[in-house]
């Protein structure tokens, strides 16, 4: 197990710190010198236009909109300096004008009020952005506890992944995956929780937590699945007590023991695809049981079956966010036809092609979470250095 820990650490990615995220939220999106140049240019243009129009049409008061614009793009300090500069320019032009005293007082009062509102708006924007940055940083940390960064390397398998929640401002959705190295080989799960939202995330976390424990503890793959079933049922009991809807989880659980065959227990999930020697085909799993959480509705017990995974072949497991993606005409994504064109790709190239093609096909409009795992057998002779090579330079999805 020490080996598994070392390799997991090698695959770990940096999590943005809350301090860096907050500092970035408070930083202006325009440099100080660029801001000074634009401010000088706008001031000169408005002053020249005011001189050209004369006393009949004063345009100097238009400068009061500048602090409002600065509050959108600048830091608080930059916005304050813009407000001070605009106030000085407007006051200077008012002193040299020919209006009445009350015209001057009203103009100054309006300018100060507009500049103060611009500064206040900037402060409110930064405060909101800072709060969102803290929440986002917490979400990243939470994601690292629920879904581990990929790729992951074990003695038996190289695991690469693609994961995209339906909501861009949410880091974790209803799709789940995990890779665990155990005394009995490497166990892998990919699944899809019924429904969406925080309740679906809770059910997914219950399943992943149970899988991490059972994958190491249970000798058989069916024992792992039985532990997952118990965990989802317990979660549903708790959900019913708190007024939440019960959930089921479709899942594909795989076992790699270093041999040329892979064990699988399919709990209502999509069958994986095998890409080898320029061909792509669905793995014919015949023993498909009910999803996790619904075993009480079926008299059949879950059993494991095995299939061959040749050296150099890639096993691709996806959720229905891939197969049920639609284009603008509501046509389904031609998943298997696309795979035939990518059968010669390595796992990273395959996932990159899948991500790009899905984005193009759907026009960027996702209706469900997307998760995919590309798995390849580790060479029997691979040591630490050789196993680490596919990870170097890999991009975590």
C-alpha positions as CSV (number, residue, x, y, z in Angstrom):
1,X,0.0,0.0,0.0
2,X,3.0,2.3,0.4
3,X,3.5,2.0,-3.4
4,X,-0.1,3.1,-4.0
5,X,0.4,6.1,-1.8
6,X,3.6,7.2,-3.5
7,X,2.0,7.0,-6.9
8,X,-1.1,8.8,-5.9
9,X,1.0,11.7,-4.5
10,X,2.9,11.8,-7.8
11,X,-0.4,12.4,-9.7
12,X,-1.6,15.1,-7.3
13,X,-2.3,18.6,-8.8
14,X,-2.1,21.9,-7.1
15,X,-5.2,23.3,-5.5
16,X,-5.6,27.0,-5.8
17,X,-5.2,28.6,-2.4
18,X,-7.9,30.7,-0.9
19,X,-5.4,33.6,-0.4
20,X,-4.4,33.6,-4.0
21,X,-8.0,33.5,-5.2
22,X,-9.0,36.4,-2.9
23,X,-6.0,38.5,-4.0
24,X,-6.9,37.9,-7.6
25,X,-10.5,39.0,-7.0
26,X,-9.3,42.3,-5.6
27,X,-6.9,43.0,-8.4
28,X,-7.9,45.3,-11.2
29,X,-8.2,43.9,-14.7
30,X,-6.4,46.9,-16.2
31,X,-2.9,48.0,-15.4
32,X,-2.2,51.3,-13.6
33,X,-0.2,52.8,-16.5
34,X,-2.8,51.7,-19.1
35,X,-5.5,53.2,-16.8
36,X,-3.6,56.5,-16.5
37,X,-3.2,56.7,-20.3
38,X,-6.9,56.1,-21.0
39,X,-7.9,58.5,-18.2
40,X,-5.7,61.3,-19.6
41,X,-7.0,60.7,-23.1
42,X,-10.6,60.8,-22.1
43,X,-10.1,63.9,-20.0
44,X,-8.3,65.8,-22.8
45,X,-11.1,64.8,-25.3
46,X,-13.9,65.9,-23.0
47,X,-12.1,69.2,-22.0
48,X,-11.5,70.1,-25.7
49,X,-15.1,69.2,-26.6
50,X,-16.2,71.5,-23.7
51,X,-14.1,74.3,-24.9
52,X,-15.5,73.9,-28.4
53,X,-19.1,73.9,-27.4
54,X,-18.7,76.9,-25.0
55,X,-21.1,77.9,-22.3
56,X,-24.1,76.9,-24.2
57,X,-23.5,73.2,-23.8
58,X,-21.3,72.1,-21.0
59,X,-20.0,68.5,-21.5
60,X,-17.5,68.4,-18.6
61,X,-20.1,66.9,-16.3
62,X,-20.0,63.8,-18.6
63,X,-16.7,62.9,-16.8
64,X,-18.7,61.7,-13.8
65,X,-19.5,58.5,-15.6
66,X,-15.8,57.6,-15.6
67,X,-15.6,56.4,-12.0
68,X,-18.7,54.2,-12.7
69,X,-16.8,52.6,-15.5
70,X,-13.7,52.2,-13.5
71,X,-15.6,50.5,-10.7
72,X,-16.3,47.6,-13.1
73,X,-12.7,47.0,-14.2
74,X,-10.4,48.5,-11.6
75,X,-9.2,47.8,-8.1
76,X,-10.5,49.9,-5.2
77,X,-7.4,52.0,-5.1
78,X,-7.5,52.7,-8.8
79,X,-11.2,53.6,-8.6
80,X,-10.4,56.1,-5.7
81,X,-7.7,57.7,-7.8
82,X,-10.0,58.0,-10.8
83,X,-12.7,59.6,-8.6
84,X,-10.2,62.1,-7.1
85,X,-8.9,63.0,-10.6
86,X,-12.4,63.5,-12.0
87,X,-13.4,65.6,-9.0
88,X,-10.3,67.9,-9.4
89,X,-11.0,68.3,-13.2
90,X,-14.6,69.1,-12.7
91,X,-14.0,71.5,-9.8
92,X,-11.2,73.3,-11.9
93,X,-13.5,73.7,-14.8
94,X,-16.3,75.0,-12.6
95,X,-14.0,77.6,-11.0
96,X,-13.1,78.9,-14.5
97,X,-16.7,79.0,-15.7
98,X,-19.2,81.8,-15.8
99,X,-22.2,80.2,-14.1
100,X,-23.8,81.2,-10.9
101,X,-22.6,80.2,-7.4
102,X,-25.4,77.7,-7.0
103,X,-24.7,76.2,-10.4
104,X,-21.2,75.6,-9.2
105,X,-22.3,74.2,-5.8
106,X,-24.9,71.9,-7.5
107,X,-22.3,70.7,-10.0
108,X,-19.7,69.9,-7.4
109,X,-22.2,68.1,-5.2
110,X,-23.4,66.0,-8.1
111,X,-19.8,65.2,-9.0
112,X,-18.8,64.2,-5.5
113,X,-21.9,62.0,-5.2
114,X,-21.3,60.3,-8.5
115,X,-17.7,59.6,-7.7
116,X,-18.6,58.3,-4.2
117,X,-21.1,56.0,-5.7
118,X,-18.5,54.7,-8.2
119,X,-16.1,53.9,-5.3
120,X,-18.9,52.3,-3.3
121,X,-19.9,50.2,-6.3
122,X,-16.3,49.0,-6.8
123,X,-16.0,48.1,-3.1
124,X,-19.3,46.1,-3.3
125,X,-18.1,44.3,-6.5
126,X,-14.8,43.4,-4.9
127,X,-16.5,42.2,-1.7
128,X,-18.8,40.0,-3.8
129,X,-15.9,38.7,-5.9
130,X,-13.9,37.9,-2.8
131,X,-16.8,35.9,-1.2
132,X,-17.2,34.0,-4.5
133,X,-13.5,33.3,-4.6
134,X,-13.6,31.9,-1.1
135,X,-16.5,29.7,-1.9
136,X,-14.9,28.6,-5.1
137,X,-11.7,27.7,-3.3
138,X,-13.7,25.7,-0.8
139,X,-15.4,24.0,-3.7
140,X,-12.1,23.0,-5.2
141,X,-10.9,21.6,-1.8
142,X,-14.2,19.7,-1.5
143,X,-13.8,18.3,-5.0
144,X,-10.4,16.9,-4.1
145,X,-12.1,15.0,-1.2
146,X,-14.9,13.6,-3.4
147,X,-13.2,13.1,-6.8
148,X,-9.5,12.5,-6.9
149,X,-7.4,14.3,-9.6
150,X,-6.6,12.2,-12.7
151,X,-4.6,10.6,-14.1
152,X,-3.8,7.9,-11.6
153,X,-1.1,5.2,-11.9
154,X,-1.2,1.8,-10.1
155,X,0.6,-1.5,-10.5
156,X,-2.2,-2.8,-12.7
157,X,-3.6,0.2,-14.6
158,X,-3.1,3.7,-16.0
159,X,-6.3,5.7,-15.5
160,X,-7.0,8.9,-17.4
161,X,-10.2,10.9,-17.0
162,X,-12.6,13.6,-18.3
163,X,-15.0,15.2,-15.9
164,X,-17.3,18.2,-16.6
165,X,-20.3,19.1,-14.3
166,X,-23.3,20.5,-16.1
167,X,-23.1,23.7,-14.1
168,X,-19.8,25.6,-14.7
169,X,-19.9,27.3,-11.3
170,X,-20.2,23.9,-9.6
171,X,-17.1,21.7,-9.4
172,X,-18.9,18.5,-8.5
173,X,-21.9,17.0,-10.1
174,X,-23.9,13.8,-10.0
175,X,-21.4,11.7,-11.9
176,X,-18.8,9.8,-9.8
177,X,-15.6,7.9,-10.4
178,X,-12.8,6.5,-8.3
179,X,-9.6,4.4,-8.7
180,X,-8.3,2.4,-5.6
181,X,-5.3,0.2,-5.4
182,X,-5.9,-2.7,-3.0
183,X,-4.2,-5.9,-1.9
184,X,-6.5,-7.6,-4.5
185,X,-5.6,-5.4,-7.4
186,X,-7.0,-2.1,-8.6
187,X,-10.7,-1.5,-8.3
188,X,-12.4,1.2,-10.4
189,X,-15.9,2.6,-10.3
190,X,-17.7,5.0,-12.6
191,X,-21.3,5.9,-11.9
192,X,-24.2,8.3,-12.3
193,X,-26.5,9.4,-9.5
194,X,-30.1,9.8,-10.3
195,X,-31.1,13.5,-10.5
196,X,-29.0,16.6,-9.9
197,X,-28.2,19.2,-7.3
198,X,-26.8,18.9,-3.8
199,X,-28.9,15.8,-2.9
200,X,-27.3,13.9,-5.9
201,X,-23.9,15.0,-4.7
202,X,-24.6,13.6,-1.3
203,X,-25.6,10.3,-2.7
204,X,-22.5,10.2,-4.9
205,X,-20.3,11.0,-1.9
206,X,-21.8,8.2,0.1
207,X,-21.1,5.7,-2.7
208,X,-17.5,6.9,-3.2
209,X,-16.7,6.8,0.5
210,X,-18.1,3.3,0.7
211,X,-16.1,2.2,-2.4
212,X,-12.8,3.5,-1.0
213,X,-13.3,1.4,2.1
214,X,-14.7,-1.7,0.5
215,X,-12.2,-1.8,-2.3
216,X,-9.4,-2.3,0.1
217,X,-11.4,-4.5,2.6
218,X,-13.4,-6.9,0.4
219,X,-11.7,-9.8,-1.3
220,X,-14.2,-10.2,-4.1
221,X,-15.6,-7.6,-6.5
222,X,-19.2,-8.6,-5.6
223,X,-18.4,-8.0,-2.0
224,X,-17.4,-4.4,-2.9
225,X,-20.7,-3.9,-4.7
226,X,-22.7,-5.3,-1.8
227,X,-21.0,-2.7,0.5
228,X,-21.9,0.0,-2.0
229,X,-25.5,-1.2,-2.1
230,X,-25.7,-1.0,1.7
231,X,-24.2,2.5,1.7
232,X,-26.7,3.8,-0.8
233,X,-29.6,2.2,1.1
234,X,-28.4,3.8,4.3
235,X,-28.1,7.2,2.6
236,X,-31.6,6.8,1.2
237,X,-33.0,6.0,4.7
238,X,-31.4,9.2,6.1
239,X,-32.7,11.2,3.1
240,X,-36.2,10.0,3.7
241,X,-35.9,11.0,7.4
242,X,-34.9,14.5,6.3
243,X,-37.5,14.9,3.6
244,X,-35.2,14.4,0.7
245,X,-36.0,12.1,-2.3
246,X,-34.4,8.7,-2.4
247,X,-31.7,8.2,-5.1
248,X,-30.3,5.2,-7.0
249,X,-26.9,5.1,-8.6
250,X,-26.0,3.3,-11.9
251,X,-22.4,2.1,-11.6
252,X,-19.8,0.0,-13.4
253,X,-17.3,-1.6,-11.0
254,X,-14.1,-3.0,-12.5
255,X,-11.3,-5.1,-11.0
256,X,-7.8,-5.3,-12.4
257,X,-5.5,-8.0,-10.9
258,X,-2.5,-7.7,-13.3
259,X,-3.7,-10.5,-15.6
260,X,-5.1,-10.3,-19.1
261,X,-8.7,-10.2,-18.0
262,X,-10.8,-7.6,-16.2
263,X,-13.7,-8.4,-13.8
264,X,-16.8,-6.3,-14.0
265,X,-20.1,-5.9,-12.1
266,X,-22.5,-3.8,-14.1
267,X,-25.2,-2.1,-11.9
268,X,-27.5,-0.7,-14.6
269,X,-24.6,1.3,-16.2
270,X,-23.5,1.7,-19.8
271,X,-21.2,-1.0,-21.0
272,X,-17.6,0.0,-21.5
273,X,-16.0,0.3,-25.0
274,X,-12.8,-1.5,-25.9
275,X,-10.5,0.2,-28.4
276,X,-7.8,-2.1,-29.8
277,X,-6.0,-2.6,-33.1
278,X,-7.9,0.3,-34.8
279,X,-11.3,-1.0,-33.8
280,X,-13.8,0.1,-31.2
281,X,-16.6,-2.0,-29.8
282,X,-18.9,-2.3,-26.8
283,X,-17.8,-5.0,-24.3
284,X,-20.7,-7.5,-24.3
285,X,-21.5,-7.7,-20.6
286,X,-24.5,-10.0,-20.2
287,X,-25.1,-9.9,-16.5
288,X,-26.6,-6.4,-15.9
289,X,-28.1,-6.0,-12.5
290,X,-30.3,-3.2,-11.0
291,X,-28.7,0.1,-10.0
292,X,-27.3,0.6,-6.5
293,X,-30.0,1.2,-4.0
294,X,-32.6,-0.9,-5.8
295,X,-31.4,-4.4,-4.9
296,X,-34.5,-4.9,-2.7
297,X,-36.7,-4.8,-5.9
298,X,-34.9,-7.6,-7.6
299,X,-34.5,-11.3,-6.7
300,X,-31.3,-11.7,-8.7
301,X,-28.0,-11.5,-7.0
302,X,-25.2,-9.4,-8.5
303,X,-22.4,-11.5,-10.1
304,X,-19.1,-10.6,-11.7
305,X,-18.1,-11.5,-15.2
306,X,-14.7,-11.1,-16.9
307,X,-13.5,-10.1,-20.4
308,X,-10.1,-9.8,-22.0
309,X,-8.1,-6.5,-22.0
310,X,-5.2,-7.1,-24.4
311,X,-1.9,-5.2,-23.9
312,X,-2.1,-1.7,-25.5
313,X,-5.9,-1.7,-25.6
314,X,-7.9,1.1,-24.1
315,X,-11.0,0.5,-22.0
316,X,-13.3,3.6,-22.2
317,X,-16.2,3.9,-19.6
318,X,-18.5,6.9,-19.8
319,X,-21.7,8.2,-18.3
320,X,-24.9,9.0,-20.2
321,X,-24.0,12.6,-20.4
322,X,-21.9,11.5,-23.3
323,X,-24.2,9.1,-25.1
324,X,-27.3,11.2,-24.5
325,X,-25.8,14.6,-25.5
326,X,-27.9,16.3,-28.2
327,X,-27.3,18.9,-30.9
328,X,-29.5,21.8,-31.8
329,X,-31.8,19.5,-33.8
330,X,-32.2,17.2,-30.7
331,X,-30.2,14.4,-32.4
332,X,-28.2,12.2,-30.1
333,X,-24.5,12.2,-30.1
334,X,-23.1,9.4,-32.4
335,X,-20.8,8.0,-29.8
336,X,-19.8,4.7,-31.3
337,X,-19.4,6.1,-34.8
338,X,-17.0,8.7,-33.4
339,X,-15.0,6.1,-31.4
340,X,-14.4,4.2,-34.6
341,X,-12.4,7.2,-35.9
342,X,-10.4,7.5,-32.7
343,X,-9.6,3.8,-32.1
344,X,-5.9,4.4,-32.7
345,X,-5.6,7.2,-30.2
346,X,-3.8,6.9,-26.9
347,X,-6.0,7.5,-23.7
348,X,-5.1,11.2,-23.4
349,X,-5.7,11.9,-27.1
350,X,-8.9,9.9,-27.0
351,X,-10.3,12.0,-24.1
352,X,-9.2,15.3,-25.7
353,X,-10.9,14.3,-29.0
354,X,-14.1,13.3,-27.1
355,X,-14.2,16.6,-25.2
356,X,-13.6,18.7,-28.3
357,X,-16.1,16.8,-30.4
358,X,-18.8,16.9,-27.7
359,X,-18.3,20.7,-27.3
360,X,-18.7,21.1,-31.1
361,X,-21.7,18.8,-31.4
362,X,-23.7,20.3,-28.6
363,X,-22.7,23.9,-29.4
364,X,-21.4,24.2,-25.8
365,X,-24.9,23.5,-24.3
366,X,-24.7,20.6,-21.9
367,X,-27.8,19.0,-20.4
368,X,-26.1,16.5,-18.1
369,X,-22.8,15.9,-16.3
370,X,-20.1,14.3,-18.4
371,X,-17.6,11.8,-17.1
372,X,-15.3,9.4,-18.9
373,X,-12.4,7.1,-17.8
374,X,-9.8,5.8,-20.2
375,X,-8.1,2.8,-18.7
376,X,-5.0,0.9,-20.0
377,X,-3.2,-2.1,-18.5
378,X,0.2,-1.3,-17.0
379,X,3.1,-3.3,-18.5
380,X,4.0,-6.2,-16.4
381,X,7.6,-5.1,-16.2
382,X,6.9,-1.5,-15.4
383,X,8.7,0.0,-12.3
384,X,8.3,3.3,-10.6
385,X,10.1,5.3,-13.2
386,X,8.4,3.6,-16.2
387,X,4.9,3.8,-14.6
388,X,5.4,7.5,-14.0
389,X,6.1,8.4,-17.6
390,X,2.5,8.6,-18.8
391,X,1.7,11.0,-15.9
392,X,4.4,13.5,-16.7
393,X,3.0,16.4,-18.6
394,X,-0.5,15.0,-18.4
395,X,-3.4,17.4,-18.0
396,X,-5.8,16.7,-15.1
397,X,-9.4,16.8,-16.3
